[in-house]
Amino acid sequence: MFVGKVFGTVGILGLSPLAVISALTNSNGGLYASLASEYGDETDVGAYALFSLKDGPFFTLVALGASGLAQIPIKSLAAVIIPILIGLILGNIDPDMKSFLGSSKLLLIPFFSFPLGAGMDLRTIIKAGGPGILLGVIAVFTGIGPYILLKLFKEEPLVGLGTGSTAGNAVATPAVVASLDSTFTAVAASATAQVAAACVISAMICPFVVSYAFKLRDNKMKKLNSKVITS
């Protein structure tokens, strides 16, 4: 929002507010689920259900509309959230439906991945250059927010760092937003390339950050235990 208000739709350091908001409000839920299953507990893994709200353009549209950077029709927001609410209700009132929908989610991957991949040009990722890499690094740092929040409620909050990434479907967000508000048409192509780069960069760095954080914690605990034993 700050980038948009101060620097306009062009942005700063080659990053438009469209690229920044698209990348930072849409996290890789699959990556988080994987890290949570390895480093977190049952509640961390279960949090994926709500965290999956960030696996789509909903919060991106909300952020753009609330900040006044774009005019997002209320119907577009409803179209995003209604299917999620229907799935939420069905999964909670019918255990069989919950099991069916949960086990079949992997089957959907080819249906949205193939069209998304077919519409992407790998040269756009190369064209993203430094701004795209910078955006990916910034996306990794967004995991600090969830870490701080978890620290208020859990003894072990490090898994919150696993949210620091950009989801693959965020690549389609700039084009969607540009179709809703022509103001962003001029920067949609560059934003798409930068978000695509951010997806790759953040997916590579985030697991290393989480792993390193847990190693630091383990080393710290070992030192404390050794001091206790010595004393």
C-alpha positions in Angstrom: 0.0 0.0 0.0 2.9 2.3 0.9 4.6 1.7 -2.5 1.3 2.5 -4.3 0.5 5.6 -2.4 4.0 7.1 -2.6 5.3 5.9 -5.9 2.1 5.2 -7.9 1.4 2.3 -10.2 5.0 2.4 -11.5 6.4 1.5 -8.1 10.0 1.6 -6.9 13.2 -0.4 -7.7 11.3 -1.9 -10.7 8.6 -3.4 -8.5 5.0 -2.1 -9.1 2.5 -2.2 -6.2 0.6 -4.8 -8.3 3.6 -7.2 -8.2 4.3 -6.5 -4.5 0.7 -7.1 -3.4 0.2 -10.1 -5.7 3.3 -11.8 -4.3 3.1 -10.9 -0.7 -0.6 -11.6 -0.1 -0.5 -15.1 -1.7 1.6 -17.8 0.1 2.4 -21.3 -0.9 0.1 -23.5 1.3 1.6 -26.7 0.0 5.1 -25.7 1.0 3.8 -24.6 4.4 1.9 -27.9 4.9 5.1 -29.8 4.0 7.2 -27.9 6.5 4.6 -28.0 9.2 4.3 -31.8 8.9 8.1 -32.1 9.3 8.8 -29.4 11.9 5.4 -28.5 13.5 2.8 -30.3 15.5 -0.8 -31.4 14.7 -2.2 -28.0 15.2 0.3 -26.5 12.8 -0.6 -28.9 10.1 -4.3 -28.4 10.8 -3.8 -24.6 10.3 -3.3 -25.3 6.6 -7.1 -25.3 6.2 -7.4 -21.7 7.1 -4.0 -20.8 5.7 -5.3 -22.0 2.3 -7.3 -18.7 2.1 -4.0 -17.2 1.1 -3.6 -19.7 -1.7 -5.7 -17.6 -4.1 -6.3 -14.0 -5.1 -8.8 -13.2 -2.3 -6.5 -11.2 0.0 -4.8 -9.6 -3.0 -8.2 -8.3 -4.2 -9.1 -7.2 -0.7 -5.8 -5.4 -0.2 -6.0 -3.6 -3.6 -9.6 -2.6 -3.0 -9.2 -1.5 0.7 -6.1 0.6 -0.2 -7.9 2.4 -3.0 -5.2 1.3 -5.5 -7.8 -0.5 -7.6 -11.5 -0.7 -8.1 -12.4 -4.3 -7.4 -16.1 -5.2 -8.0 -17.8 -6.9 -5.0 -18.9 -9.7 -7.3 -15.2 -10.6 -7.9 -14.6 -10.9 -4.1 -17.8 -13.0 -3.7 -16.7 -15.3 -6.5 -13.5 -16.0 -4.7 -14.8 -16.6 -1.2 -18.1 -18.4 -1.8 -16.6 -21.6 -3.1 -14.3 -21.7 -0.1 -17.2 -21.2 2.3 -19.2 -24.0 0.6 -16.3 -26.4 0.9 -15.8 -25.3 4.6 -19.5 -26.0 5.4 -19.6 -29.3 3.5 -16.4 -30.6 5.1 -17.7 -29.8 8.6 -21.2 -31.2 8.4 -20.4 -34.4 6.5 -17.3 -36.5 7.4 -17.6 -38.5 4.2 -17.6 -35.3 2.1 -14.6 -34.1 4.0 -12.8 -37.3 3.3 -13.8 -37.2 -0.4 -12.8 -33.6 -1.0 -9.6 -33.9 1.0 -8.4 -37.0 -0.8 -9.2 -35.6 -4.3 -7.5 -32.2 -4.0 -4.3 -33.6 -5.6 -6.3 -34.5 -8.7 -7.0 -30.9 -9.3 -3.4 -29.9 -9.7 -3.0 -30.9 -13.3 -6.2 -29.1 -14.3 -4.9 -25.7 -13.1 -1.2 -26.3 -13.4 -1.2 -27.3 -17.1 -3.2 -24.2 -18.4 -1.1 -22.0 -16.1 2.2 -23.4 -17.4 1.0 -23.3 -21.0 0.3 -19.7 -20.7 3.7 -18.8 -19.2 6.8 -17.9 -21.1 10.0 -18.9 -19.3 11.7 -15.9 -20.8 9.5 -13.6 -18.7 11.2 -15.1 -15.6 14.6 -14.2 -17.0 13.3 -10.7 -17.9 12.2 -10.2 -14.3 15.9 -10.0 -13.3 16.9 -8.2 -10.1 13.4 -6.9 -9.2 12.0 -10.5 -9.4 14.8 -11.9 -7.2 14.3 -9.0 -4.7 10.6 -9.7 -4.6 11.2 -13.4 -3.8 13.6 -12.5 -0.9 11.0 -10.0 0.5 8.4 -12.8 0.3 10.6 -15.0 2.5 10.7 -12.3 5.1 6.9 -12.2 5.4 7.2 -15.4 7.5 8.5 -13.2 10.3 4.9 -11.9 10.9 3.3 -15.3 11.5 6.3 -16.3 13.6 5.7 -13.3 15.9 1.9 -14.0 16.1 2.5 -17.7 16.9 4.9 -16.6 19.6 1.9 -15.2 21.5 0.0 -18.5 21.5 2.6 -21.3 21.1 5.7 -22.4 22.9 7.2 -23.4 19.5 6.5 -20.7 16.9 9.3 -21.3 14.4 7.0 -23.1 11.9 5.5 -19.7 11.2 8.5 -18.9 9.1 7.2 -21.6 6.7 4.6 -19.1 5.5 7.3 -16.9 3.9 6.7 -17.8 0.2 4.7 -16.9 -2.9 2.2 -19.4 -4.3 2.3 -20.5 -7.9 -1.2 -19.3 -8.7 -0.1 -15.8 -7.7 1.4 -15.6 -11.2 -2.1 -15.3 -12.7 -3.1 -12.6 -10.2 -1.7 -9.5 -12.1 -3.6 -10.4 -15.2 -6.8 -10.9 -13.3 -6.5 -7.6 -11.5 -5.6 -5.8 -14.8 -8.8 -7.2 -16.3 -10.8 -5.8 -13.5 -9.0 -2.4 -13.4 -7.4 -1.1 -16.6 -5.1 1.1 -14.5 -2.7 -1.8 -14.1 -2.7 -3.0 -17.7 0.7 -1.3 -18.4 2.5 -3.1 -15.6 0.6 -6.4 -15.7 3.2 -8.2 -17.9 6.2 -7.1 -15.8 4.4 -7.9 -12.6 3.6 -11.4 -13.9 7.3 -12.1 -14.6 8.3 -10.7 -11.2 5.7 -12.7 -9.3 6.8 -15.9 -11.2 10.4 -15.3 -10.2 9.3 -14.7 -6.6 7.5 -18.0 -6.5 10.7 -19.8 -7.5 13.1 -17.8 -5.3 10.9 -18.0 -2.2 10.3 -21.7 -2.7 14.0 -22.3 -2.7 14.9 -20.1 0.2 12.0 -20.6 2.6 12.8 -24.3 3.5 16.4 -23.4 4.2 15.4 -20.6 6.5 13.0 -22.9 8.5 15.6 -25.6 8.7 18.3 -23.2 9.8 16.0 -21.7 12.5 15.3 -25.1 14.0 18.9 -26.0 13.9 19.7 -22.9 15.9 17.0 -23.7 18.4 18.3 -27.3 18.8 21.9 -26.0 19.3 20.7 -23.5 21.9 18.8 -26.2 23.8 21.8 -28.5 23.7 23.9 -25.8 25.2 21.4 -25.1 27.9 21.1 -28.7 28.8 24.8 -29.1 29.0 25.0 -26.1 31.3 22.3 -27.7 33.5 24.1 -31.0 33.6 27.4 -29.3 34.4 25.9 -27.2 37.2 
